[in-house]
Each structure stands twice: as C-alpha cells, then as structure tokens.
Amino acid sequence: MLNADVRTALIDIIGKKRYLDRPEELACYAYDAFLEESLPDAVLFPQTTAEVAAIVRVAATHRLPVTARGAGTSVCGAPVPVHHGLVLCFSKMNRIIEVNTADRYAIVEPGVINADLQRALAPHGFFYPPDPGSINISTIGGNVALNAGGPRCLKYGVTVDYVLGMEVVLASGKVVRFGSRNVKDVTGYKLSALFCGSEGTLGLVTEIILKVVPQPEAVRTVLVTFNDLDDTARAVSSIIGSGIIPVAMELMDKMTVNAIEDAVGLGLPREAEGVLLIEVDGISEACEREMRRIVEKVRECGAVEVKEAATAQERDQLWAARRQTYGVFAKIAPDIISEDVTVPVSKVPEMIRRIREIGKQYQVAIGVLAHAGDGNMHPLIAADRSNKEEWARVLESFGAIFAAGAELGGTLSGEHGIGLAKTPYLPLVMDQDSRDFLKLIKRAVDPDNIFNPGKFV
Amino acid sequence: MLNADVRTALIDIIGKKRYLDRPEELACYAYDAFLEESLPDAVLFPQTTAEVAAIVRVAATHRLPVTARGAGTSVCGAPVPVHHGLVLCFSKMNRIIEVNTADRYAIVEPGVINADLQRALAPHGFFYPPDPGSINISTIGGNVALNAGGPRCLKYGVTVDYVLGMEVVLASGKVVRFGSRNVKDVTGYKLSALFCGSEGTLGLVTEIILKVVPQPEAVRTVLVTFNDLDDTARAVSSIIGSGIIPVAMELMDKMTVNAIEDAVGLGLPREAEGVLLIEVDGISEACEREMRRIVEKVRECGAVEVKEAATAQERDQLWAARRQTYGVFAKIAPDIISEDVTVPVSKVPEMIRRIREIGKQYQVAIGVLAHAGDGNMHPLIAADRSNKEEWARVLESFGAIFAAGAELGGTLSGEHGIGLAKTPYLPLVMDQDSRDFLKLIKRAVDPDNIFNPGKFV
C-alpha cells in the first residue's frame, strides 16, 4: 500500500482514470503466463514519455519498485512485480509513429501489439519478422524486453536483430536515445542491444525504431510425417547441415499432435511419432528449388508423408495448429510449463532422446515442441500444481532438462527469457564471474534497484 | 617509459621475445590508418587468455593504459595509444579453434585474419559475411572492436549480427564469457553486443564465437554507368524502395573512378558521372529474376550502360577496382581521410548533392564512394596535412558533411567507428544525457579507465 503523498504525487502526474489501486483491479496485474503471482501496489497507464519519466522520478525518490508490463504474455515471470510497488502498463502508449518503407524502418511506442504493426506494414508489402506465439496480443515493448523470437526467426533472426534504436527512461528519470533510423550505425556502444532482452531491469523503453523487411514473393509450406521421432530430429539436422535455411522448421511429437487433435481436430496425423512443419519463402523459383531439396532430405531420413499446403487457407490452418499448442496444453491440466531450452542444431536428436528419458525417469508426460531448425526446444508439461508430489517431479524433470541442454553445449533460453523461471539455473551456463558482471551492469545503471527487482540480476 | 619493476613483471608473464620497447620498434605501433600518432611504452604479444589476464592485472595495479591492437587498419584512430602505456597486439592469438558448419558457427581467437577465416570456411561451403575493405589483413578481433561492416553487409548485416558469444578479460583481470554456440540465446543481458563496437574501451576480447552461413549457389554482378550522379543516387533508392535487397550496391563518382583508372587501369568508364557495382546472390533462378528487376530499375533511372561480369575473373576484377579505392587515393596526396557518414537510403541523392556543394564551398575535391544500398557514404579526401591552409578547409568540410548527415536523419559512422576521428562530432547525433550514459557504462566496467583511454568515452 502506497503512502498517501506518493499516491497523490502519482495521480497528479497521470490522472485518476489511469491509476488503479483497488485490490480487484490489482489482481489482474499480478501474474503473467508463468506460475508466480505477486500484487503491485498500484498500476499506472502512462501515455507519454514525459509521464513515464515523472513517475520514475517519484519512484526513485521513494525507492519504489517499477515493473514494466506489456500484454503480460511472458512465460518466465518477467513482468510479475515480486517486490510489489508500481506496475507501468504500456497499453496506452500504442501509437505507430511512423512507417517508412523507403528507408525500411518503423517507429512505434512500446504498447503497439505485434500483429497491429504487421497490419500497418502489410499494405506497403513489408513485414516485421519476429513472430512470437503471442503475436496477436503481445506488445513490441514486451517483445523487446524479452528479446522475443518465434518460428520464422530461423531465417530472419530475433527481436534484437531488428531494433535499430530506442528511447529509454533511466532510473534518474532522464530520457536517453540510442541508435538511429540507419540500418548501419556504430556511433557509440550498442546500447539498444543491451536494453533488448533486459526484461525491464535497466530502464523503461518508451519508443522503438525497428527495421522492417519486404514481404517475400512466395511462401511454401509442408507438413512432414515420420514414424520415428529420431528420424524427425535427424531430418532437422540434415536439412540445416546441408546449407538450406528455411523460414521455419517446427517439430511436434506424438503427444503434442494428439493434444492438438483432441482439442481442435485439424486433421493432423495422430499416428505420427514426429511431425515437421517446414516453410520456405522468397522468389517463387527459389522456393520451388529449396522445397524440392527439403523433400529429398526428409525422405532420406524416413518421412512417410509429405503434404504441401495447396492454398493460403491450408497454410493458415497448419500454422493455426502449431500456434494453438500452448492453449491446447493449458486445457489438459490446471498448470502448464512451456519450457525453452536451446541446443546446437546437430544436438537436436540427442536432446530429444534425453527429454524422453527424463520424462520416463520422473514419470512426467513431456510434450516436445520445437523451433527445431535453430535448436530451440519447448518441452511442455501440463500438470496440477496442487498435487505436490507430482509437481515436485515436474520441477525436477525441468532441472534435469536444463542440465542436459547445458551438457550438450546448449543454453537456458532461446526466446522466453530468464525472469523468475530460469534464475536458479543460470549457474549451469554462466560462471560466477560472468554472472557478477551482469550484476555490475545492473548496479551501475539502476543503483537503487528500482526497475523490476527480484529477477535474474 | 615503464619503470623497471613493471617491465620485469610484464616480461615475466610474456617472455622477452614477445615484449618490445625499443623506440624503433614502438614506432610501428603508434598509428593506424587515421592521422594521429602516439607512442606506446611497450608492445606485448600475448598467446593465451591467461597471459592477457595477467598483463591486465599488472596494468590495473599500476593504472597503466592498455590498448588492444589487431592489424592496425582502423581508420578512426581507435588503436592509437594516445595515453601511451601498453599496446596488446593480438597477432599471435590467431588460432581458428573450431569450425562447425553443422551447427553453423566458428570459434576464433581475436588475431585471426578475416580472409583466413574465409579460407577455412570455403571448403565446407560456408562463409563469414562481414567483409571490410581490409578483409585481407584486418583481424576478427579488430572487426569485433569496431563492429566492422563491408559491401555485402547490405544483405547480410554487420559484425554484431554474427557474434554469438565471446570471452573477455575485464579490467579486474577476471575472465568472463557471454553468449554461446547457440544461434538463439536470451540468457542474461546481450553483453557480446555491448563489447562489439566498444573499440577496446571496456575489456579485451580473447575468443569469439561467430555465426557462419552457407555460400550461395550463384552470384551475379553488374557494373552500371550513369551520365548523372543524381540519377545514380536515385537508382539506389529506387532499387531499395522496390523491396529488392542486393548483396552489395557500391556507388563511385567520377573522381573516384578516374582515380582508380589513373592508378590501375581496370577499364572503368572514365566519362561516367556515376557508377554502381551491384551484386546479388542466392539460388540461380532467384539471381536471374532479381538482376532483371535491377536492370529495369537502373534503366528507368537513366543508366547508359549495364555490363555484367561474365566470369568469376571479371567479377573479381570489378571488386578489385572497388577495393583498391583507398590505396589509390592514398597515392594522390600524402594524407587521406576516408570518412564514413550514413543516412537513410532515401536521403542518398540529397546527401550526395550536399557533399558536392560542401566540396565547392570549401574548395576541396571530395571523392564519393558509398555502400549506397544502406546509405553508408565514404567521402574521400586526399590532401596534404603540411599545407595548413588547405588542411583547415579539409577539416571544416568534414564538419559540414557530418552536420549535413545528422540533419538528414543520418549518423556519424556506419562502420568505421568513433575512435579519435569522430569524438568531437558526437553531440551532432547524441544529446548530453545519452553521451553521459556511455560514460556511465565505461566507468562501471573500467573504473580506472585503463582500457584505451582518451577515446570517445
């Protein structure tokens, strides 16, 4: 509960309508798509950078925690205000300030929804590549905070590859700008990249300049079925190892496919042990050639069926199946963890074997879903947290998965971030001195630890 | 001059053979390809990370400046030891530790020459995209320190886009590691990106994990001639604006073409007011289609001749012409400045007009060379520093060029870095608070300012 003076100071900045502090209101801002919850003392909806800066100055004076929030779709607990204080919800800073396709950039406020940006770009024949599963609801600010990925990042790269510049409110309340509208810019340290993926722990991003790219002329999508999950994984390494880089190469195991079929019945092959959803794009002749090579490769690896989407509608249906996985698993049990461990792509077959062994060992049913082309695996578990015995096994199984990933040269997160979920596992992939360096940066930039305290740093 | 104890301590670490401090030896490490010179007190050639860390601990104890050096090809003064102290030359840390094309990465020591990495990758059908003009002599460590670019960065991106991870020796002498072999990795802050482009001011990079990519199946290269420089620039914006992204699109003006012809006689069209060297790569059918569209666009913009390289040899010859520009200008006069100002690509025609006006205004002959597709211009002046009156006009003209670039929404450097050359101009593109933030990071990471002091931060 904030003291009355602070409350008045904040309402003076933002007005009563954009200030929430009744318990029933606060409850909506206590959680994300991870498991932890914690109530903020107040939720504020700034509309301008000046308001954000003024709020931060009040917070800094009173050492009040400030946690930024986009749409709350994070799956690692990043926007959960574990130390309470203020949640700054950026949903009202949602203007697309400029779309400039001649110079291939767009300038947006952090609350712009990813899909809305796509809709603004499409009439110009352009798009913004990062496409997290949450594309229809998550915000660019949240995408930047978590350095979001998505299926097509295999070919196109992740959020940080598209952030040309940004405006940031620092803990001092000062407003700084890094980068520019220029695709090439080596003027000073690459600070946009430092803030991208910093999960709101270093400052509040209030404006973002993004690189945008021309839409490809053609897209081709196939669904490939295997009788063996090992074969499926081998096909992934084989395609990537041969030098082809598809837009996306999504892997689903039998459990995942059947969960989707049970829930929404899209006609996926229930009997398959593994399924790959592969997409290429570009000039149509290039797509044709690449797809031919991909089909050769998957057949060599034992594919039993290759089904190409004949129409845009069929293609959308395949992707809808893939995109619904998370929701589908959420229907199976009260709690779901969608994990995010990444290994070098040649280790995908081994990592999948390990995940299955770990599932057996801990008697936990683990669905495997992966942006397999870049080794980014999303093991999925649907379970019931209130069943303490089962839950303990679930947590142990994830610990084992992270350890296996690290042992194979992998890392803790490809796109979900660290937040609350992964902090305990950081030592698996970063030694003490390297972790200390994260803290050194955090302390220098936010000496009173007002920004999103209690997270990985 | 170092005191005897420090000298002994350093020689104890590295041995006498890898320690230089005679004046005639030091003179070779006092400069780069920019104009300033400053002698170090000693030059050391470490062979291992442990040696680097031990040297840094001695330097930190005695607050001795430590300036890293690769091949010394920087054109902004970055490796010039303006505060004297130690130069650490990484030429003996030049091992290619691993090439892994299945997982698409290579691990190298900082002293590996860019072209040597290319030679190691070529037999596997892979390459490392960043290709600075200095590719045959500059080192990956130097490329990382300056976040180097090059012609093909138009399609492929610059160094930071390829740095997956690194090992760094901090000012404390501690060794930290960021990133991993994984293409997708959001585990903690993106610190590899912070060190990339930091010009040796934050720490010493001792190992680098680089993303590598498959070689394209086909490459096509054309040389396009225009009778008007405005038309040339318009063709650039027209191609990029239409959604085509060539590998490279190099622009040369009449002065540049004639300087090349005078020096090496490669058969470039001397009478042309503007020349574009355009390259596309990929699957052959795609190259064919893209090249056809490019030729349409340049003809629409008034191209008078379009000449395609029929053989690999002809292609190499066209690129040799482009790559020799710097050396050719260096023959014209005792001193050369190759500048590096970047504007949004739609502003390329306007920026070229401004550069020509500025040349007239200050009575300075400015050659225009540009990675035009990404708006990265390299105005070139060959002059004589000993002619003080002329030199004053040269410096003023560059100030005017940077101001013009900033006014058009551009930035100070696309790929050369800030070093000594651009520090005075930083206020044109970064306000005081943003510049203060650079200093805040520097102070936090290197509190005694031992790493490359006297540079932009």
Interface residues (C-beta under 8 A of the other chain):
Chain A: N100 T101 A102 D103 R104 Y105 G125 F126 L146 N147 G149 C153 G157 V158 V160 D161 L170 K174 V175 V176 R177 F178 S180 R181 N182 V183 K184 D185 V186 T187 G188 Y189 K190 L191 A193 L194 C196 G197 S198 L202 V213 P214 Q215 S237 I240 G241 G243 I244 I245 G282 I283 E285 A286 E288 R289 E290 T342 V343 P344 V345 S346 K347 H371 D374 G375 N376 G409 G410 T411 L412 S413 G414 E415 H416 G417 I418 K422 L426 V429 M430 D431 D433 S434 R435 F437 L438 L440 I441 R443 A444 V445 F456 V457
Chain B: N100 T101 A102 D103 R104 Y105 G125 F126 L146 N147 G149 C153 G157 V158 V160 D161 L170 K174 V175 V176 R177 F178 S180 R181 N182 V183 K184 D185 V186 T187 G188 Y189 K190 L191 A193 L194 C196 G197 S198 L202 V213 P214 Q215 S237 I240 G241 G243 I244 I245 G282 I283 E285 A286 E288 R289 E290 T342 V343 P344 V345 S346 K347 H371 D374 G375 N376 G409 G410 T411 L412 S413 G414 E415 H416 G417 I418 K422 L426 V429 M430 D431 D433 S434 R435 F437 L438 L440 I441 R443 A444 V445 F456 V457
